[in-house]
Amino acid sequence: MEIKIGIQNITREIVFESEQSADDVAAQVSEALAKGTELRLKDEKGRIVIVPGKALGYVELGAEEARRVGFGAL
């Protein structure tokens, strides 16, 4: 799933792919916003992205879908 994170007062957004479910990510975002703690998410390569909860502007979650393999167009 693709995740986009907008940070307050920063023009560029953080974009990465993650294997976490949308519900898990949404719960972590809600907790970081409510408590003012950092948001920690893991990308598909195992790297951890850390964003201070107070700096979050928005978080956009893409649709969960299996990756397509091959050259066929559907």
Secondary structure as the mmCIF struct_conf table of DSSP 4:
data_model
#
loop_
_struct_conf.conf_type_id
_struct_conf.id
_struct_conf.beg_label_comp_id
_struct_conf.beg_label_asym_id
_struct_conf.beg_label_seq_id
_struct_conf.end_label_comp_id
_struct_conf.end_label_asym_id
_struct_conf.end_label_seq_id
STRN STRN1 GLU A 2 ILE A 7
TURN_TY1_P TURN_TY1_P1 GLN A 8 ASN A 9
BEND BEND1 THR A 11 ARG A 12
STRN STRN2 ILE A 14 GLU A 17
BEND BEND2 GLN A 20 GLN A 20
HELX_RH_AL_P HELX_RH_AL_P1 ALA A 22 LYS A 35
TURN_TY1_P TURN_TY1_P2 GLY A 36 GLY A 36
STRN STRN3 GLU A 38 LYS A 42
TURN_TY1_P TURN_TY1_P3 GLU A 44 LYS A 45
BEND BEND3 GLY A 46 GLY A 46
STRN STRN4 ILE A 48 PRO A 52
HELX_RH_3T_P HELX_RH_3T_P1 GLY A 53 ALA A 55
STRN STRN5 LEU A 56 LEU A 61
HELX_LH_PP_P HELX_LH_PP_P1 GLY A 62 GLU A 64
HELX_LH_PP_P HELX_LH_PP_P2 ALA A 66 ARG A 68
BEND BEND4 GLY A 70 PHE A 71
#
